[in-house]
Amino acid sequence: MEFSLSIYGAIAFFLLFYYYLLWSKPKTNKDKAPPEAGDARPFTGHLHLMRGDSATQLPHIKLAALADKHGPIFTIRFGVRRAVVISSSELAKQLFTTWDFAVSSRPQLRASKHLSHDLAMFGFAPYGAYWRQLRKLISVELLSSRRVELLSHVRVSEISQSINELYKLWEEKRDSSGKVLVDMKQWFGDLNLNVVLKMVAGKRFHGGGVAEETRRCREVLREFFRLGGMFVAADALPYLGPLDLGGYEKRMKETAKELDEIVGGWLEEHRENGYSGDDKPRDFMEVLLSAVRDSNF
């Protein structure tokens, strides 16, 4: 008898929760909200429309088909989250000019929370005073025309050094016909990695005799960007968060910890080496440390 009552209680709870999600009204005025696309399901909304295994079932193709049916602006639901889809260039222009503050922030997803020190990174930070301060620092100190010009020698030297390494490889491993097999994807990847790390932290990995550190840094960065674009189940259905379906949140926390260890080591090296204060080209870490010391931001 007690077992039957517990089953009936669970069923009643889920029915009440179902009708709450189905009939609860949003706080915004529905008359001013764009129309919602049809074929929404309870709990999951339109998530099932985003699934597909063939090229004709890619998300952007499905969204285009919905735009043909519902017009240039409509809403869809990913679980408890609501999104606005715009397929008109005129509406997009108006949105990013007149109402740009409304789209200046990214949604607070699990990846944003775990990979960016709870939205502390510029790319994940919500629009506000903190974000505007970071934008000023980046545009004035890091990505200004003068700073890019000061670090132009990095791009030149890295390209030259990578080509020299490629030539040495050809000399050592060329076959009888004077050819050598080269993985150009890895070569360009190493070149990009060295240019970025040289400009950011003043370090060069590939070809520097630190293969293990190079491998670890490459793997952590690759995993960081892969997980940064991951949409996990708990983003749409927050009540599934404790389950951590697929173990993605655990991996996000581990990747963030590994990246902190790597970047933290670079930061300690910069603090120990100090900065002379002259106007020589510096990497981004030295620029940021100097800005913090001078209290300009």
N, C-alpha and C positions, 0 to 999 in steps of 0.2 A: 504493500500500500504506500509506504513512504517512497519507494522507488518510483512508483507511478506518479505521485505528486511532484517529485523532483523533475520528472520528464515534462509534465504539464507546465510546471513553472518555467522551465527553460524555453519551451515553445512559446509561452505567453510573452516572455522577455524579448525574444527575437522578433515576434510579431509587432510588439510595441515599438521596437527599435526600427523595424522596417518601415512602419507607417510614419515614424518621426522623420526619417530621412526622405521618404517619398513626398510627404505633404508639408514639411516645415518650410516656411517662407523666408527667403533671404531678407536681410535688413534693408537692402537697397530697394529703390522704387522699381517694380517690374515694368512699369510703363516706359521707363527710360532705358531699360536694359535691352541689348540686342536679343533677337530671338534665339532660342536654343534649338540645336539640331535634334532631329528625331532619332528614334531607335536607341534611346538611352535605356540602360538596365539599372535595376536597383543596386545600390552599394557601389558598383564599379563604373556607372555612367557610360561613357563612350570608349572605355579602354579597349573593348573587344574590337572596335573598328580600326585600331592602330596595329593590330596583329596582321601578319601576312608573310608568306614564304616566297612569293614570286615578285618580279619587278613591277607587275601591274597592281600589286597590293601594298606598295610602299606608302608610308604615312602621308607624304606630300601629295601623292596622287589621289589618295582617299579624301584628303582635305579639299583638294580642287573639285572633286566630284560633289562634296557637300556644299561647296561655295556655289556651284552651278544650280544646286537645288534650293539653298536657303538664302542666297544673296551674297553681297560683298562683305558683310559683317554678320557674324553669328557667334554663339557661345557653345562650348562643349564642356563636359564634365569628366575629369579624371578622378574618379572616386569622389572625395569630398571637395576637391579643388575645381574651380571653374576657370576656364581660359577663354579668351576672345580671339577669334580667327578673323583676320582682315586680308582680303585678296584684291583690294582696290588701291591703286597707286595714289589716288587723290585722298582717300581716307588715311592712308599710311603717312602721307606728307603732313596732313593736318595733325595727326596723332603725335608725330615726332617734332613738331614745331610748337603748336599751340598747347598741347597737352603732354609735352615731353616729360614732365615730372612724374606723370602717372606710369611711365614705362622705363624709368631710370633704374629701377631695382630689379633684381632677379628674385624668383620665388625661393623661399627658405626651404631647401631640400635637405635630405640627410647628408648628401655629399658636401653641401656648403657648410653644414655644422661641423662635420668630423674632419674635413680636410683643411679648413681655413681658420682654425682656432676660434670657432663659433662666430664666423662672419667677420673676422678681423682683416682678412686679405682684401686688397682693393678689388679684385675681380669678383668677389662674392659679397662685399659689403653692401648693405642697403643704402639707398639714397638718403642723405642727411648731412649734418655738419661734419661728421667724421669722414664721409666719403668725399665731400667737397675739399676738405683739407688734404686728403691723400691725392686727389686729382691735381691740386695745385702743386704739390711737391713733385709729382711725377712729370707734369708738363713743364715745370720751370727748371727742375734740377736734373732729371734723368733723360727725358726724351726731347729736350730742346734742341734746336738746330746747332747750337754751339757745342753741346755735349756730344751729339752724334758726330760732328766734325772732329772733335778732339779724339774720339775713339775710332776714327776711320782707319787708323794704322792697324788696328786689330783685325779688321776684315781683310786688309791687304796681306798682312803677314800670315794669317791662318790659311788663306787660299794658296799663297806661295809655298808654305811649308807642307800643306797637304799634297800639292802637285809634286813636290820634291820626294815625298814619301812614296807616292805612286810610281815615280820614275825609278826609285831604288828597288821597289818591289819588282818592277819589270826587269831590271838588270839582274836580280838574284834568281827569279823564277821563270824567266821566259823559256819557251820550248825551242825546239830546233827550227821552227818556222818564225821565231821572233815574236811570239804572242804569249800572253799571260791572261788567265781568267781572273777577273776582278768583280767582286760584288759591289756594283755601283750604288745600290740602295744603302748599303752599310757605309760606303765611302762618303756619300753625301750626308748621311746621318751623323757620322763622326765629325764632319766639317761643321755642320750646323751646331752640334753640341759644343765643340770647342769655341766657336765664335760667341755663342751665347754665354758660356761659362767664363770665358776670358773677359767679356764686357761686364758681367754681373759680379764675379768673384775674383777675377784676375788669375784663374787657373786654367791649365790645359791638361786634358786627360789623355786622349788617344796618342800613342807614340811617346808618352812620357815615362814609361816604365812603371806605371801604377795600374796594371790591368785589372786587379781586383776592385780597386776603388772606381775605376771607369765602368766596369760591369755593374757594380752596385748602384752607382748614380744613374746609369742609363735605365736600369730596370725600375728603380723607384720613380723616376720621372715619367716613364712610360705608363706605369701603373697609376700614378697620380692623375694624369690626363684621362686615362681610360675610366677610372672611377669618378672623375669630376663630371663626366657626362652621363653617368649612370642614373637611371630613374628606377628606384627600387619600389617594391610593393608598398612599403610604409609611407612613401611620399603621397600616394593616392588614398591609402587606407591606413591612417595613423594608428588605429587600434591593433594593427598587425606588427607594430614596431617591436614589441618584446620578443616576437618569434624570430626576427632577423632571417627571413626566408632567403635562402641562397648564401647566407653568410657574408653579404656585401658590406654591411656596417662594420663587422669585425675587421674585414680587410681594409676598410677605409681608415679605421683607427690605427691599425698596424702600419699602413703606408704613411700616414701623417707623422707617426712617431719616428719612423726610419728617415723621413725627409728632414724632420727637426734635428736629428742627430747629425746628418750630413751638413746642413746649412749652419747649425750651431758650431760645428768644427771650423767652418770657413770664417764665421764671425769672430771666434776666439783668435784665429790667426791674424785677422785684421786688427783686433784690439791690441794684441801683443806687438805687432809691427809698428803700430801707430801711424801718424801721418805728419809729414814735414810742414804742410801748410803752403807749399808753393803752388804754382798754377800748371803743374804737369798733368797730363791726362790721367784720370783715375777711374777705377771700376765703380760700378753702381753702389757696392757696399761701402766703399770709402766715402762716396758722396752722401749717402744716407747717414753714416756715422758723423760726418762733418756737420750736416744739417741739424742733427740732434744736439751735438755739442754747442753749436752756435745758437740754438733755440730759435731758429727762424720759422719753424713750423710747429 
